[in-house]
């Protein structure tokens, strides 16, 4: 059973007079004044066709939103977040966990936080910027523009690991298509796993390495061929699920072909593949290879516009990252469905939240329930977005690998 907030709150926990606890109280006051955001979080947690008034009591939308903010503040994994919620009284009070409430497990935390969509985080960012403009904290007349690489949630793109990921993804899709396609599917995933594991050995001569890569490439090509055949057959099936599955099969097969091509060129033929032509992940197709302070980063180059308090007024992925993403303007539907966009929006939202709370303690006192449903009547935020967009070309000289 889900709701925006708990109908019967638990016995509250006393808070300590510390500056970190004060910051959490100010953030809690701002979040309490955003009831429309809690409705969006509830819509993310429970689909429209699922009843919300039956079943076991789960975390409310208000608690999930606060847990998400705490997760971004601490920059820890879910296991450590579970420990903090069980150990710290201040964090339990911030997440509305009473004296007798048991802390959520790490699986519960991951399940709830991963359901919050990037559009919801974008709405939070937009409301915070509007609130800062309305209260006079931000005017938009003084804007600082900067670019920075944002790492994507991927591992190091080894050739063997990329080929193993390609086979694993295609094998999973082919198993789903086997009910509709009358053809035999390849079953070499165990051999692919053995080859991938063998290529991670430290001591391998060139002949053994080339032989292992050749076998791995041949197995990957068999899966790619089967995926294209299955996609062609599914195109003739009059079913919406079959049509969607055919699109996924063809897209993943093309991605696997890119990985096969770059591996053959680099490993078997000894050629150098340009960084702009490399595929670094099967799951993050838009990630690039960037270099910052002689360190390689796999992700996106993002242009940010900061206000006088350090809050992010606008952000945009540069054109070199192959997709466009802007805040506070609505992002494209493709970019907003990726995990990298989720993490990027989360960082921007947290930066604005911190700047707003720090400015709150200096400039104005946040009421318990301020009216935040205010349209952006000022031109400062669109002007910041325009300045951010115009500066992408000027700041596109970040060295690439």
C-alpha positions in Angstrom: 0.0 0.0 0.0 1.4 3.4 -1.1 0.5 7.0 -0.3 2.0 10.4 -0.6 2.6 10.6 3.1 2.0 8.4 6.2 -1.5 8.8 7.5 -0.5 8.1 11.1 3.1 9.4 11.6 5.3 7.5 14.0 6.7 8.9 17.2 9.2 11.5 16.2 12.9 11.5 17.1 14.6 14.5 18.7 17.2 16.3 16.6 20.6 17.6 17.7 21.8 21.2 17.4 24.4 20.7 14.6 24.9 22.5 11.4 24.5 19.4 9.3 21.2 18.6 11.1 20.1 22.3 10.5 20.8 21.8 6.8 18.7 18.7 6.7 15.9 20.5 8.5 15.9 23.3 5.9 15.9 20.8 3.1 13.0 19.1 4.8 11.1 22.4 5.0 11.6 22.9 1.3 10.4 19.4 0.4 7.4 19.7 2.6 6.3 22.7 0.5 6.3 20.6 -2.7 3.1 18.4 -2.5 2.9 18.3 -6.3 6.3 16.6 -6.4 5.2 13.9 -4.0 2.3 13.1 -6.3 4.8 12.6 -9.2 7.0 10.4 -7.0 3.9 8.3 -6.1 3.0 8.0 -9.8 6.6 6.7 -10.4 6.3 4.2 -7.5 2.9 2.8 -8.4 1.7 2.5 -12.0 -1.8 3.8 -12.9 -3.3 0.3 -13.3 -2.2 -0.9 -9.9 -4.3 -0.2 -6.8 -2.6 1.8 -4.0 -5.0 1.0 -1.1 -4.2 -2.7 -0.8 -1.1 -4.7 0.3 1.5 -4.2 2.9 2.5 -0.7 3.9 5.6 0.5 2.0 7.6 3.7 2.1 5.5 6.7 1.3 6.3 9.0 -1.6 7.5 11.6 0.9 9.9 9.2 2.5 11.3 8.0 -0.9 12.0 11.6 -1.9 13.9 12.2 1.3 15.8 9.0 1.1 16.8 9.9 -2.5 18.1 13.3 -1.3 20.0 11.7 1.6 21.5 9.1 -0.8 22.8 11.9 -3.0 24.1 13.9 -0.1 26.1 11.1 1.4 27.4 9.7 -1.9 27.4 6.1 -0.5 26.1 2.8 -1.8 22.8 1.2 -0.7 24.5 -1.0 1.9 26.1 2.0 3.7 22.8 4.0 3.3 21.0 1.1 5.1 23.6 1.3 7.9 23.2 5.1 8.3 19.4 4.8 8.5 19.7 2.2 11.2 22.4 4.0 13.2 21.9 7.7 12.9 18.9 9.3 14.7 19.3 12.5 12.6 19.0 10.6 9.3 16.1 8.6 10.6 14.3 11.8 11.6 15.0 13.4 8.2 13.5 10.3 6.4 10.5 10.3 8.8 11.4 7.0 10.4 10.0 6.9 14.0 11.3 5.3 17.1 9.6 1.9 16.5 10.1 1.8 12.7 12.6 -0.7 11.3 15.0 0.8 8.8 14.6 -0.3 5.1 16.9 -2.9 3.7 19.3 -2.1 0.9 17.2 -4.0 -1.6 14.2 -1.9 -0.6 16.2 1.3 -1.0 17.4 0.4 -4.4 14.0 -0.7 -5.6 12.4 2.6 -4.6 15.1 5.0 -5.6 15.5 3.4 -9.1 11.8 3.9 -9.8 12.0 7.7 -9.6 12.1 9.0 -13.1 14.4 11.7 -14.5 11.4 13.8 -15.3 10.5 13.9 -11.6 14.0 15.1 -10.7 13.8 17.7 -13.5 10.5 18.9 -12.0 12.2 19.2 -8.6 15.0 21.2 -10.2 12.6 23.5 -12.0 10.6 24.2 -8.9 13.7 25.0 -6.9 15.0 27.4 -9.5 11.6 29.1 -9.6 11.5 29.3 -5.8 15.0 30.8 -5.7 14.0 33.5 -8.3 10.8 34.2 -6.5 12.5 34.7 -3.1 15.2 36.9 -4.5 18.0 34.4 -3.9 18.8 34.1 -7.6 18.4 36.9 -10.1 20.1 35.3 -13.2 22.0 38.6 -14.0 25.3 37.1 -13.0 25.8 33.6 -14.5 29.0 31.6 -14.6 29.4 29.1 -17.4 31.6 26.0 -17.2 31.9 22.5 -18.7 32.8 19.3 -17.0 32.7 15.6 -17.8 30.1 13.5 -16.1 31.0 9.8 -15.8 28.5 7.2 -17.0 27.7 4.2 -14.7 29.8 1.7 -16.8 32.9 -0.4 -16.1 36.1 -0.2 -18.0 35.4 -1.0 -21.7 37.6 -4.0 -22.3 37.1 -5.6 -25.7 36.5 -9.0 -24.2 34.0 -7.6 -21.7 32.1 -5.7 -24.4 31.9 -8.9 -26.5 30.6 -10.8 -23.5 28.0 -8.2 -22.8 26.9 -8.3 -26.4 26.4 -12.0 -26.3 24.6 -11.9 -23.0 22.1 -9.2 -24.2 21.5 -10.9 -27.5 21.0 -14.3 -25.8 18.4 -12.8 -23.5 16.5 -11.2 -26.3 16.6 -14.4 -28.5 15.2 -16.4 -25.6 12.2 -14.0 -25.5 11.8 -14.3 -29.3 12.1 -18.1 -29.4 8.4 -18.4 -28.6 7.5 -16.6 -31.8 10.3 -17.5 -34.1 10.5 -21.1 -35.5 14.3 -21.3 -35.6 17.2 -22.8 -33.6 19.0 -20.4 -31.4 22.8 -20.5 -30.8 23.8 -21.8 -27.4 27.4 -20.7 -26.9 27.1 -18.5 -23.8 29.1 -20.8 -21.6 31.9 -20.9 -24.1 31.8 -17.1 -24.4 32.1 -16.9 -20.6 35.1 -19.2 -20.6 36.8 -17.1 -23.4 36.1 -13.9 -21.6 37.5 -15.1 -18.3 40.6 -16.5 -20.0 41.3 -13.2 -21.7 41.5 -11.5 -18.2 44.6 -13.6 -17.3 47.7 -11.5 -16.8 50.2 -13.7 -18.7 49.0 -14.5 -22.3 51.2 -14.6 -25.3 50.1 -13.0 -28.5 49.1 -16.2 -30.3 46.9 -17.4 -27.4 45.3 -14.0 -27.1 44.6 -13.7 -30.8 43.1 -17.3 -30.9 40.8 -16.6 -27.9 39.7 -13.3 -29.5 39.1 -15.0 -32.8 36.8 -17.7 -31.2 35.0 -15.0 -29.2 34.4 -12.9 -32.3 33.0 -15.9 -34.2 30.6 -16.8 -31.4 29.4 -13.1 -31.3 28.8 -13.1 -35.0 26.6 -16.2 -34.7 24.4 -14.4 -32.2 24.3 -11.3 -34.3 23.2 -13.3 -37.4 20.5 -15.0 -35.4 19.3 -11.7 -34.0 18.9 -10.2 -37.5 17.1 -13.3 -38.7 14.7 -13.3 -35.8 14.1 -9.5 -36.2 13.2 -10.0 -39.9 10.8 -12.8 -39.0 9.2 -10.8 -36.2 8.5 -7.9 -38.6 5.9 -10.1 -40.3 4.1 -11.0 -37.1 1.0 -8.9 -36.4 1.6 -8.2 -32.8 2.8 -5.1 -30.9 5.1 -7.0 -28.6 6.7 -8.8 -31.6 7.3 -5.4 -33.3 8.9 -4.0 -30.2 11.1 -7.0 -29.7 12.2 -6.8 -33.3 13.3 -3.2 -32.8 15.3 -4.2 -29.7 16.9 -7.1 -31.5 18.0 -5.1 -34.5 19.3 -2.2 -32.3 21.3 -4.5 -30.1 22.6 -6.5 -33.1 23.9 -3.3 -34.7 25.6 -2.3 -31.5 27.2 -5.7 -31.3 28.4 -5.3 -34.9 30.1 -2.0 -33.9 31.9 -3.8 -31.1 32.9 -6.7 -33.3 34.3 -4.3 -35.9 36.4 -2.2 -33.5 37.7 -5.4 -31.8 38.8 -6.9 -35.1 40.5 -3.7 -36.2 42.3 -3.2 -32.9 43.2 -6.7 -31.9 43.5 -8.8 -35.0 44.7 -6.1 -37.5 46.6 -3.9 -35.1 44.9 -0.7 -36.2 44.1 2.3 -34.0 40.4 3.1 -33.6 39.7 6.8 -33.1 38.0 7.7 -29.8 35.0 9.2 -31.6 34.4 5.9 -33.4 34.7 3.7 -30.3 31.7 2.0 -28.6 32.4 1.9 -24.9 29.3 0.2 -23.7 26.4 -1.9 -24.8 24.0 -0.2 -22.5 25.2 3.5 -22.7 25.4 4.0 -26.4 25.8 7.8 -26.0 28.8 7.7 -23.7 32.0 9.3 -25.0 35.7 9.0 -24.1 36.8 12.3 -22.4 40.0 13.4 -20.8 40.2 15.7 -17.7 43.5 16.5 -16.0 45.1 13.5 -17.8 42.4 11.1 -16.5 40.1 9.3 -18.9 36.4 9.6 -18.2 33.7 7.6 -20.0 30.6 9.7 -20.0 29.3 13.1 -21.2 30.6 16.6 -21.5 28.1 18.9 -19.9 27.8 22.6 -20.0 26.5 24.2 -16.8 25.2 27.7 -15.9 25.7 28.6 -12.2 24.1 31.5 -10.3 25.6 33.7 -7.7 24.9 31.2 -4.9 26.3 28.2 -6.8 23.0 26.8 -7.8 22.7 25.2 -11.3 20.3 27.4 -13.3 20.6 25.5 -16.6 22.6 22.6 -18.0 23.1 21.1 -21.5 25.0 18.2 -22.9 27.3 19.3 -25.6 26.6 18.2 -29.1 29.6 15.9 -29.1 27.8 13.6 -26.7 25.4 12.7 -29.5 22.3 13.7 -27.5 20.8 16.9 -26.1 19.7 17.4 -22.5 18.7 20.7 -21.0 17.6 21.9 -17.6 15.2 23.5 -16.6 13.8 22.9 -20.1 12.2 19.5 -20.7 14.8 16.9 -21.8 14.4 14.7 -24.8 12.5 11.5 -24.2 15.5 9.3 -25.2 18.0 11.0 -23.0 15.8 11.1 -20.0 15.4 7.3 -20.0 19.0 6.6 -19.5 20.7 5.9 -16.2 23.4 8.5 -16.9 20.8 11.2 -17.4 19.3 10.1 -14.1 22.5 10.5 -12.2 23.3 13.8 -13.9 20.0 15.3 -13.1 20.3 14.0 -9.5 23.6 15.9 -9.1 22.2 19.1 -10.6 19.1 18.9 -8.3 21.2 18.3 -5.2 23.5 21.2 -6.1 20.5 23.5 -6.4 19.0 22.1 -3.2 22.2 22.8 -1.3 22.5 26.3 -2.7 18.9 27.1 -1.9 19.2 25.9 1.7 22.4 27.7 2.3 20.8 30.9 0.9 17.8 30.2 3.0 19.8 30.5 6.2 21.3 33.9 5.0 18.5 35.7 3.2 15.0 34.4 4.1 13.2 32.0 6.4 11.4 29.2 4.7 7.9 28.8 5.9 6.4 25.4 6.7 4.2 25.3 3.5 5.2 28.1 1.1 3.2 28.5 -2.1 5.5 27.2 -4.8 3.1 26.8 -7.7 4.4 29.9 -9.3 5.0 30.3 -13.0 8.4 31.5 -14.2 7.4 35.1 -14.8 11.0 36.3 -15.1 13.2 35.9 -18.1 16.3 35.1 -16.1 16.1 31.3 -16.3 15.5 31.2 -20.1 18.3 33.7 -20.5 20.6 31.5 -18.5 19.6 28.5 -20.7 20.3 30.6 -23.9 23.7 31.6 -22.5 24.5 28.0 -21.7 23.5 26.9 -25.1 25.5 29.6 -26.8 28.6 28.7 -24.8 28.6 25.0 -25.8 30.6 25.8 -29.0 33.0 28.0 -27.1 33.7 25.4 -24.5 33.9 22.4 -26.8 37.7 22.3 -26.8 38.0 19.8 -23.9 40.7 17.4 -25.0 39.5 14.0 -26.0 41.3 10.6 -26.0 
